[in-house]
Amino acid sequence: MRAPNKKLTPFGKLVVKTLADRDMTKADLAAEIGTAPQYLSYILNGTRSGGKYLPAIVAALKLDPKAVERAMAA
């Protein structure tokens, strides 16, 4: 049985919106940054900090650093 879906963090929402805008999946992003899709989901919902992967996520999606800062502060 699957666990209930966890809410996305503000950073997770930013990433998911950007993925949708670029017609990418979480699996595509996970492969690009070198992690498992499940671990990426843990990062996006705040279960794991993902500090090692955050710079790679920002670079892969070409996220605006100010938008990332705002999302991380929220």
N, CA, C and O atoms as CSV, one atom per row, in Angstrom:
chain,resi,resn,atom,element,x,y,z
A,1,MET,N,N,0.842,-1.184,0.000
A,1,MET,CA,C,0.000,0.000,0.000
A,1,MET,C,C,0.887,1.247,0.000
A,1,MET,O,O,1.894,1.293,0.706
A,2,ARG,N,N,0.523,2.231,-0.771
A,2,ARG,CA,C,1.312,3.457,-0.874
A,2,ARG,C,C,0.988,4.391,0.285
A,2,ARG,O,O,-0.133,4.430,0.792
A,3,ALA,N,N,2.006,5.137,0.682
A,3,ALA,CA,C,1.804,6.163,1.691
A,3,ALA,C,C,1.050,7.330,1.054
A,3,ALA,O,O,1.114,7.534,-0.159
A,4,PRO,N,N,0.339,8.091,1.880
A,4,PRO,CA,C,-0.361,9.251,1.300
A,4,PRO,C,C,0.635,10.246,0.728
A,4,PRO,O,O,1.765,10.361,1.201
A,5,ASN,N,N,0.194,10.964,-0.299
A,5,ASN,CA,C,1.069,11.957,-0.923
A,5,ASN,C,C,1.396,13.051,0.070
A,5,ASN,O,O,0.530,13.531,0.802
A,6,LYS,N,N,2.658,13.436,0.084
A,6,LYS,CA,C,3.083,14.519,0.953
A,6,LYS,C,C,3.005,15.809,0.168
A,6,LYS,O,O,3.062,15.817,-1.062
A,7,LYS,N,N,2.873,16.897,0.903
A,7,LYS,CA,C,2.807,18.198,0.247
A,7,LYS,C,C,4.188,18.623,-0.209
A,7,LYS,O,O,5.194,18.331,0.437
A,8,LEU,N,N,4.215,19.311,-1.324
A,8,LEU,CA,C,5.470,19.839,-1.834
A,8,LEU,C,C,5.893,21.057,-1.023
A,8,LEU,O,O,5.057,21.828,-0.553
A,9,THR,N,N,7.184,21.213,-0.870
A,9,THR,CA,C,7.720,22.421,-0.274
A,9,THR,C,C,7.593,23.542,-1.301
A,9,THR,O,O,7.333,23.270,-2.472
A,10,PRO,N,N,7.773,24.801,-0.886
A,10,PRO,CA,C,7.767,25.873,-1.889
A,10,PRO,C,C,8.816,25.641,-2.986
A,10,PRO,O,O,8.558,25.922,-4.157
A,11,PHE,N,N,9.995,25.130,-2.612
A,11,PHE,CA,C,11.006,24.807,-3.620
A,11,PHE,C,C,10.490,23.696,-4.533
A,11,PHE,O,O,10.685,23.755,-5.747
A,12,GLY,N,N,9.838,22.691,-3.964
A,12,GLY,CA,C,9.272,21.603,-4.748
A,12,GLY,C,C,8.237,22.093,-5.742
A,12,GLY,O,O,8.188,21.623,-6.879
A,13,LYS,N,N,7.399,23.049,-5.310
A,13,LYS,CA,C,6.399,23.622,-6.216
A,13,LYS,C,C,7.067,24.357,-7.371
A,13,LYS,O,O,6.626,24.260,-8.516
A,14,LEU,N,N,8.137,25.096,-7.063
A,14,LEU,CA,C,8.877,25.807,-8.106
A,14,LEU,C,C,9.449,24.819,-9.120
A,14,LEU,O,O,9.362,25.040,-10.328
A,15,VAL,N,N,10.027,23.740,-8.628
A,15,VAL,CA,C,10.622,22.735,-9.517
A,15,VAL,C,C,9.550,22.063,-10.368
A,15,VAL,O,O,9.727,21.915,-11.578
A,16,VAL,N,N,8.447,21.658,-9.758
A,16,VAL,CA,C,7.389,20.965,-10.499
A,16,VAL,C,C,6.791,21.893,-11.558
A,16,VAL,O,O,6.521,21.453,-12.676
A,17,LYS,N,N,6.580,23.162,-11.226
A,17,LYS,CA,C,6.055,24.123,-12.203
A,17,LYS,C,C,7.039,24.285,-13.364
A,17,LYS,O,O,6.636,24.324,-14.526
A,18,THR,N,N,8.314,24.379,-13.043
A,18,THR,CA,C,9.330,24.532,-14.086
A,18,THR,C,C,9.392,23.284,-14.965
A,18,THR,O,O,9.534,23.386,-16.183
A,19,LEU,N,N,9.287,22.115,-14.351
A,19,LEU,CA,C,9.271,20.873,-15.130
A,19,LEU,C,C,8.093,20.876,-16.103
A,19,LEU,O,O,8.247,20.507,-17.267
A,20,ALA,N,N,6.931,21.287,-15.632
A,20,ALA,CA,C,5.749,21.321,-16.501
A,20,ALA,C,C,5.947,22.315,-17.644
A,20,ALA,O,O,5.594,22.040,-18.791
A,21,ASP,N,N,6.517,23.470,-17.314
A,21,ASP,CA,C,6.763,24.490,-18.347
A,21,ASP,C,C,7.724,23.983,-19.419
A,21,ASP,O,O,7.635,24.385,-20.579
A,22,ARG,N,N,8.642,23.102,-19.029
A,22,ARG,CA,C,9.654,22.596,-19.968
A,22,ARG,C,C,9.313,21.222,-20.519
A,22,ARG,O,O,10.114,20.607,-21.223
A,23,ASP,N,N,8.111,20.743,-20.192
A,23,ASP,CA,C,7.652,19.438,-20.673
A,23,ASP,C,C,8.627,18.334,-20.276
A,23,ASP,O,O,8.966,17.463,-21.077
A,24,MET,N,N,9.070,18.392,-19.021
A,24,MET,CA,C,9.960,17.361,-18.462
A,24,MET,C,C,9.230,16.644,-17.338
A,24,MET,O,O,8.287,17.176,-16.752
A,25,THR,N,N,9.680,15.433,-17.048
A,25,THR,CA,C,9.142,14.694,-15.909
A,25,THR,C,C,10.149,14.714,-14.772
A,25,THR,O,O,11.316,15.059,-14.959
A,26,LYS,N,N,9.678,14.338,-13.593
A,26,LYS,CA,C,10.595,14.213,-12.451
A,26,LYS,C,C,11.637,13.143,-12.742
A,26,LYS,O,O,12.788,13.264,-12.322
A,27,ALA,N,N,11.240,12.099,-13.458
A,27,ALA,CA,C,12.192,11.040,-13.811
A,27,ALA,C,C,13.284,11.581,-14.731
A,27,ALA,O,O,14.451,11.212,-14.599
A,28,ASP,N,N,12.903,12.458,-15.666
A,28,ASP,CA,C,13.902,13.078,-16.554
A,28,ASP,C,C,14.906,13.877,-15.739
A,28,ASP,O,O,16.115,13.761,-15.942
A,29,LEU,N,N,14.400,14.691,-14.813
A,29,LEU,CA,C,15.277,15.509,-13.983
A,29,LEU,C,C,16.161,14.636,-13.105
A,29,LEU,O,O,17.356,14.901,-12.981
A,30,ALA,N,N,15.596,13.604,-12.496
A,30,ALA,CA,C,16.373,12.712,-11.640
A,30,ALA,C,C,17.527,12.087,-12.419
A,30,ALA,O,O,18.650,12.012,-11.920
A,31,ALA,N,N,17.250,11.640,-13.637
A,31,ALA,CA,C,18.303,11.044,-14.464
A,31,ALA,C,C,19.377,12.074,-14.790
A,31,ALA,O,O,20.567,11.759,-14.796
A,32,GLU,N,N,18.955,13.304,-15.062
A,32,GLU,CA,C,19.907,14.349,-15.428
A,32,GLU,C,C,20.831,14.724,-14.268
A,32,GLU,O,O,22.007,15.019,-14.480
A,33,ILE,N,N,20.297,14.710,-13.038
A,33,ILE,CA,C,21.124,15.089,-11.889
A,33,ILE,C,C,21.794,13.896,-11.219
A,33,ILE,O,O,22.611,14.065,-10.314
A,34,GLY,N,N,21.450,12.700,-11.662
A,34,GLY,CA,C,22.126,11.505,-11.161
A,34,GLY,C,C,21.594,10.953,-9.855
A,34,GLY,O,O,22.367,10.510,-9.006
A,35,THR,N,N,20.286,10.974,-9.686
A,35,THR,CA,C,19.685,10.385,-8.495
A,35,THR,C,C,18.443,9.598,-8.898
A,35,THR,O,O,18.001,9.654,-10.045
A,36,ALA,N,N,17.897,8.878,-7.955
A,36,ALA,CA,C,16.682,8.105,-8.205
A,36,ALA,C,C,15.466,9.021,-8.170
A,36,ALA,O,O,15.450,9.994,-7.416
A,37,PRO,N,N,14.454,8.727,-8.968
A,37,PRO,CA,C,13.236,9.542,-8.940
A,37,PRO,C,C,12.611,9.613,-7.535
A,37,PRO,O,O,12.063,10.644,-7.148
A,38,GLN,N,N,12.698,8.522,-6.789
A,38,GLN,CA,C,12.145,8.515,-5.441
A,38,GLN,C,C,12.879,9.516,-4.550
A,38,GLN,O,O,12.254,10.220,-3.757
A,39,TYR,N,N,14.204,9.578,-4.682
A,39,TYR,CA,C,14.975,10.501,-3.858
A,39,TYR,C,C,14.666,11.941,-4.251
A,39,TYR,O,O,14.592,12.813,-3.386
A,40,LEU,N,N,14.487,12.199,-5.528
A,40,LEU,CA,C,14.099,13.539,-5.969
A,40,LEU,C,C,12.762,13.917,-5.331
A,40,LEU,O,O,12.596,15.047,-4.873
A,41,SER,N,N,11.821,12.993,-5.296
A,41,SER,CA,C,10.538,13.262,-4.651
A,41,SER,C,C,10.717,13.579,-3.169
A,41,SER,O,O,10.041,14.460,-2.638
A,42,TYR,N,N,11.619,12.871,-2.502
A,42,TYR,CA,C,11.894,13.157,-1.088
A,42,TYR,C,C,12.414,14.579,-0.918
A,42,TYR,O,O,12.064,15.257,0.049
A,43,ILE,N,N,13.242,15.031,-1.845
A,43,ILE,CA,C,13.772,16.398,-1.786
A,43,ILE,C,C,12.635,17.398,-1.985
A,43,ILE,O,O,12.532,18.383,-1.253
A,44,LEU,N,N,11.792,17.145,-2.964
A,44,LEU,CA,C,10.727,18.084,-3.303
A,44,LEU,C,C,9.645,18.176,-2.236
A,44,LEU,O,O,8.986,19.208,-2.106
A,45,ASN,N,N,9.456,17.094,-1.463
A,45,ASN,CA,C,8.448,17.179,-0.403
A,45,ASN,C,C,9.061,17.437,0.969
A,45,ASN,O,O,8.349,17.451,1.973
A,46,GLY,N,N,10.369,17.640,1.020
A,46,GLY,CA,C,11.010,18.042,2.263
A,46,GLY,C,C,11.405,16.919,3.193
A,46,GLY,O,O,11.860,17.178,4.307
A,47,THR,N,N,11.243,15.670,2.767
A,47,THR,CA,C,11.646,14.540,3.596
A,47,THR,C,C,13.166,14.469,3.714
A,47,THR,O,O,13.699,14.085,4.756
A,48,ARG,N,N,13.858,14.842,2.637
A,48,ARG,CA,C,15.325,14.890,2.612
A,48,ARG,C,C,15.754,16.286,2.185
A,48,ARG,O,O,15.078,16.940,1.391
A,49,SER,N,N,16.887,16.734,2.723
A,49,SER,CA,C,17.355,18.082,2.386
A,49,SER,C,C,17.883,18.142,0.955
A,49,SER,O,O,17.696,19.143,0.264
A,50,GLY,N,N,18.535,17.080,0.514
A,50,GLY,CA,C,19.045,17.032,-0.848
A,50,GLY,C,C,20.125,18.056,-1.135
A,50,GLY,O,O,20.337,18.434,-2.287
A,51,GLY,N,N,20.805,18.506,-0.098
A,51,GLY,CA,C,21.821,19.539,-0.260
A,51,GLY,C,C,22.820,19.252,-1.361
A,51,GLY,O,O,23.264,20.163,-2.060
A,52,LYS,N,N,23.171,17.994,-1.515
A,52,LYS,CA,C,24.123,17.590,-2.545
A,52,LYS,C,C,23.563,17.836,-3.955
A,52,LYS,O,O,24.317,18.132,-4.882
A,53,TYR,N,N,22.253,17.714,-4.107
A,53,TYR,CA,C,21.624,17.797,-5.429
A,53,TYR,C,C,21.017,19.155,-5.755
A,53,TYR,O,O,20.704,19.418,-6.916
A,54,LEU,N,N,20.843,20.020,-4.771
A,54,LEU,CA,C,20.201,21.310,-5.026
A,54,LEU,C,C,20.903,22.120,-6.111
A,54,LEU,O,O,20.235,22.629,-7.010
A,55,PRO,N,N,22.238,22.258,-6.057
A,55,PRO,CA,C,22.894,23.015,-7.138
A,55,PRO,C,C,22.671,22.380,-8.516
A,55,PRO,O,O,22.535,23.089,-9.513
A,56,ALA,N,N,22.634,21.067,-8.569
A,56,ALA,CA,C,22.419,20.378,-9.847
A,56,ALA,C,C,20.998,20.603,-10.352
A,56,ALA,O,O,20.785,20.752,-11.555
A,57,ILE,N,N,20.023,20.629,-9.443
A,57,ILE,CA,C,18.633,20.876,-9.832
A,57,ILE,C,C,18.505,22.291,-10.392
A,57,ILE,O,O,17.904,22.507,-11.445
A,58,VAL,N,N,19.080,23.248,-9.667
A,58,VAL,CA,C,19.020,24.650,-10.098
A,58,VAL,C,C,19.683,24.810,-11.468
A,58,VAL,O,O,19.151,25.500,-12.338
A,59,ALA,N,N,20.830,24.183,-11.659
A,59,ALA,CA,C,21.548,24.295,-12.936
A,59,ALA,C,C,20.795,23.597,-14.064
A,59,ALA,O,O,20.688,24.140,-15.163
A,60,ALA,N,N,20.276,22.407,-13.806
A,60,ALA,CA,C,19.600,21.639,-14.851
A,60,ALA,C,C,18.350,22.364,-15.357
A,60,ALA,O,O,18.026,22.313,-16.544
A,61,LEU,N,N,17.657,23.036,-14.440
A,61,LEU,CA,C,16.420,23.725,-14.822
A,61,LEU,C,C,16.634,25.206,-15.119
A,61,LEU,O,O,15.707,25.923,-15.494
A,62,LYS,N,N,17.885,25.647,-14.942
A,62,LYS,CA,C,18.222,27.066,-15.161
A,62,LYS,C,C,17.275,27.971,-14.366
A,62,LYS,O,O,16.713,28.935,-14.887
A,63,LEU,N,N,17.121,27.619,-13.080
A,63,LEU,CA,C,16.234,28.383,-12.213
A,63,LEU,C,C,16.861,29.720,-11.837
A,63,LEU,O,O,18.080,29.831,-11.703
A,64,ASP,N,N,16.025,30.718,-11.672
A,64,ASP,CA,C,16.463,32.035,-11.230
A,64,ASP,C,C,16.899,31.924,-9.763
A,64,ASP,O,O,16.102,31.514,-8.920
A,65,PRO,N,N,18.148,32.281,-9.446
A,65,PRO,CA,C,18.622,32.170,-8.061
A,65,PRO,C,C,17.763,32.931,-7.058
A,65,PRO,O,O,17.599,32.483,-5.924
A,66,LYS,N,N,17.215,34.071,-7.458
A,66,LYS,CA,C,16.347,34.831,-6.536
A,66,LYS,C,C,15.040,34.088,-6.263
A,66,LYS,O,O,14.535,34.113,-5.141
A,67,ALA,N,N,14.497,33.433,-7.278
A,67,ALA,CA,C,13.275,32.650,-7.087
A,67,ALA,C,C,13.549,31.469,-6.165
A,67,ALA,O,O,12.711,31.109,-5.339
A,68,VAL,N,N,14.726,30.869,-6.310
A,68,VAL,CA,C,15.111,29.749,-5.440
A,68,VAL,C,C,15.247,30.242,-4.011
A,68,VAL,O,O,14.760,29.591,-3.087
A,69,GLU,N,N,15.900,31.379,-3.811
A,69,GLU,CA,C,16.054,31.938,-2.468
A,69,GLU,C,C,14.707,32.199,-1.820
A,69,GLU,O,O,14.503,31.876,-0.650
A,70,ARG,N,N,13.779,32.787,-2.581
A,70,ARG,CA,C,12.444,33.060,-2.041
A,70,ARG,C,C,11.738,31.756,-1.663
A,70,ARG,O,O,11.097,31.671,-0.615
A,71,ALA,N,N,11.859,30.750,-2.515
A,71,ALA,CA,C,11.191,29.465,-2.243
A,71,ALA,C,C,11.800,28.787,-1.023
A,71,ALA,O,O,11.082,28.183,-0.226
A,72,MET,N,N,13.112,28.882,-0.872
A,72,MET,CA,C,13.776,28.238,0.259
A,72,MET,C,C,13.465,28.974,1.572
A,72,MET,O,O,13.463,28.361,2.639
A,73,ALA,N,N,13.209,30.264,1.494
A,73,ALA,CA,C,12.921,31.058,2.690
A,73,ALA,C,C,11.466,30.883,3.144
A,73,ALA,O,O,11.148,31.110,4.312
A,74,ALA,N,N,10.598,30.484,2.233
A,74,ALA,CA,C,9.170,30.369,2.560
A,74,ALA,C,C,8.885,29.190,3.452
A,74,ALA,O,O,7.733,28.955,3.817
